């Protein structure tokens, strides 16, 4: 029968519903419990500011969304926000924010920062400083060299402008790949 293969029966077999609506009815003199299926539909603009124009509401289809396919649906819908905020990093003008979310992890502060260029640069610098701190832990000679470098602005500029060696560039690219 088609009723046995319905979505409600599938959910009941695989994941117990949180809402069960039952009522007692008297049929031919005997009481019987009848369970009503609880189906919820959400009609919402989840795409935010889509890059491509969405079809009219009448042409859209209902989608089943559950815990197993949530990230797939999010990637397909590609919710996007685009707005300007005061630039508190430099104190000048506005900072444009344009973020497209593809999964639930994109809501974490680190992922949001990675999607905004100015914040991504600060996050990368913070990560590199944390890596440096971990590397230098317990190495007094290295700590003294870094302190000397920070005290001498000309040495710091010279080091910052010096071309990177091939080994350093490979380390940076390997760090970036492992972070992704």
Buried (B, 14 or more C-beta within 10 A) or exposed (E): EEEEEEEBEEBBEEEEEEEEEEEEEEEEEEEEEEEEBEEEEEEEEBBBEBEEEEEEEEEEEEEEBEEEEEBEBBBEBBBBEEEEEEEEEEEEEEBEBBBBBBEEEBEEEBBBBBBBEBBBEEBBEEBEEEEEEEEBEEEEEEEEEBEEEEEEEEEEEEEEEEEEEEEEEEEEEEEEEEEE
